[in-house]
């Protein structure tokens, strides 16, 4: 059911933002605003520097978490499955980017398809792999921190004008889809992986479970509010609204990314069971 929902959201994002004139217009306006508004070299250099080392940083963080999980659990099954899922997500993104057409509706000069974002997929898939192999006690914290890392990668690609917000949303959904598949396989192969001893402090923390939803709801709520309040029927020139466009784009990117990680954490926690 969850996998079907992720797939449906991916299709909606693609059709809504890539195949329609209204979606393309909004998506491109958000990207162009970021390109013009964030032209300060310091900000751009910081984002470029982060993205330059993003694949290596993502790999190192994921590798450390997977290694610790393998040592603690004395099994490499779940870490290997998580790695395969992350690699599959990264590969799927490149395949989808080549297969999915972006119709030229006369809105953007950049007609080459950029949906989904490869950089964002790498970051999100690596962090979802970490979430999958984390113990039930630490998984909500891993989802929150991993979501923030993936959100930083997503925001960087957006503010640099490398990708539109829809590209980022598609990338996170691809990573989430493969993460769900990996989670099912892990629970099937090693059902004890997602358990904690009754009477111990191994249960997932309710506080951490709710944390990803704070930036998710604030981000999405801000994006919707700015759109309906200022951008849907603008009364000022585009140049005067650049900052609002950027805030709306960042809210959309942050909200979607943290929402996916919050949902993943909650879904896995529902599958957690205690043992004697």
N, C-alpha and C positions, 0 to 999 in steps of 0.2 A: 504494500500500500504506500509506504513512504517513498519507495523507489519510483512508483508510478507518479506520485506527486512531484518529485524532483524532475522527472522527465517532462511532465506537463508544464511545469514552470519554465523549463528550458525552451520548450516550443513556444510558449507565450512570449517569452523575452525575445526570441529570434523573430517571430512574426510581427510582434508589436513594435519593436525598435528598428528592425532591419528591413522588413518587407513593406512597411507602410510609410507614406509620406509624412504623416504626423509624427510617427515615432522617430524617423530619421531626422526630421527637423529639430525635435527636442534633443535628441542624443548629440547631434552635431553642434547645436547651440551651447550645450553644456561643455563640450570639448573645446570649442573655439574660445569660449569665455575663459577657460582655464589657461589656454595658451597665451591669451592677451593680458589677463590679469596678473598671472604669476610669471612675469617676465624678469623678475629680479634674479640676478645670477646666483646669489647665495642660496636662494630657495631651490632653484633648478639644479645647481651643482650638488646640493645635498640629496635630492631625489635621484639624480643620475648616479651618484656614488653608491647609494643604497641598492639600486637596481643592478648596477654593474656586478656587485658581489652577491646578489640575491640567490642565484642557483647554488653557489658554494655554501653560503650561510644556511640556506634551507636544508641542504644535504647534511651539513655538520650537525645542526640541531636535531634533525630527525635521526641521524645515525647514533648520536649519543643516547637519545631516549630509547631507541630500539635496542641498543646494546645493554642498557641498564635493565630494561624489561626482560630481555632474554636471560640475563644473569640472575635476576631476582626470581623469575618464574622457572628457571632451569629448562627452558624450551625456546626453540627458535621458530616454531610453527607460526605463531601470531605475528612476530616481526617480519618474517619472510612474506606472509600474505599481505601485510600492510605495505611493504616495499613494492610488491607486484602491483598492488592497486594504485599506488602513487605513480609508478611508471606508466601504467595503463592510462591514467588520467592525463598525464603530460602528452602521451602519444595520441590519445583521442582528440585532444585539443587541436593538434596540428592537422589531423585528418579532417576534422570538422571544418576547420578554417579553410581547407582546400576544397571541400565538397560543397559547403553552404554558399550559395550565390548572394551577392549584395547588389540588388537591382539599382541601376543608375536612374534616380528619379529627379535629377537636375537640382539636387539640394546641396551635395557636397562634391568638392573636387576630388576627394579621396574615395574612389569607387572600389578599390581593392578591399575584399572582406577582411575584417580584423576581429571577427566574432568567432570564438571566444579569445580572451587574452592568455597568451602563453605564460608570461611572467606571473600573472596572478594564479594560474593553475598550478604552477610549480610550488609557489608559497602555500597555497591552500591545501594541496594534496599532501605536502610534507607535514603540515601541522595536523591534518586529519589523521595521518598515519600515527603521529604521536598520541593523539586522543585515543585511537583504537587500542594501542598497547599499554596505555596508562591503567593503573589499578583503579577500581571503582572509587576509592577514597580520593585519589588525586586527579581523576579524569575531569571533573568540572573545572578545576583550576587550570588544567592543561588546555581545556577548550577555550576558556576565557583568554589566557595569554596567547595561545595559538591563533585565536581569532583576531586579536589585536595585531599580531605579527602579519597575518595575511591581509588585514585591513590596511596596514601601512604600505605593503607592497601594492595593493589595489589602488590606494590613494596616490601613490607615487606615479604609477603608470597613467593615472588620470590627469594629475596636475601638469605633467610633462606634455600632455597632448598625444601620448603614444596610443592611448586607447580611449574609447568612449565608455561611459558608465555601463551601458548594456554589455559591452565586451567583458567587463569585470564580473557582472552578474552571471553571465553564461559560464565563465571560467569556474566560479565558485560552485555552481550547480553541477558541472562536470566532475569536479573533485568530490563533491558530496555524493553523487551517484555511485562512483567507484568505491567510495568509503562505505556506503551502505552494503554494497555487494561483499566487500571485504569483511565487514562486521558479521554478516550472516555466515560466511564461510568459517570465520574464526570461532563463532559460537557453535557451529556444527562440528568442527574438528576438535575443539578444546572447550567444552561447555564449562569447565571449572575456571576458565580464564576470567570470566565476569562474575566472580563470586567473592564474598567476604565472610569471615568467620563471625557467627552470631556471638554477641556479647563483647565484641571488640569495637574499636573506633574506626572501622573500615568502611562504614556506610558513606555514601555520597553526601556532601554537605548541601543543605538546602539553600544556604546563602550563595555559595559558588554557582549552584545551578541557575540561579536567577540573574547573576551578574551580567552574562552576555546580552541579556534582553534589555538592559538599561540603554547601552549605546545603540542597540538595534532599533528600539522603539523611538528613541530620541532622534536618531538619524533619519529613519523613514518618515516620522512625523514632521520633522523639520522640512524635508524635501517636499512632502505633499503640501504643507502649509505655505511654503515659499512659492510653489507653483501656482496654487489657487489664489494666493493673496497678491502676488506681484507679477508673475511671469506668464500666466495663462492669457491675460489680456493686458499687456504692458501699456502704461501711459507715459513712459519715458523711453528715450532712445536706448538701443541695445548696449552701447558703450557705458551708459550710466548705470546699468544693471549688472555689470560684469561680476561684481562681488557676490551678488545674490545668486547668480547662475552657478558660480563656483561653490557656494555654500550648499545649494540644492544638489549639485553633483556629488559633493563629498558626503552629504547626508545619505544619498541613495547608495553610494558605494559602501560606506561604513555600515549602514543599516542592514543591507542585504548580506554582507559578509558575516557580521556578528549574529544575525538571525539564523544563518545556516549552522554556525558553530553552536549556538544555543540550542537549536533543535537537535543537533547530533548528540550533544551532551545529555539532553533530557531523554531522548529515545534510548540511548545506551543505558542510562540509569534506570529506566523502567524495566529493562531486561536483567538488571542486577538482582541476584538472589543471595540470601544468606545460607550458610551451611553450618552444621554442628562441628 
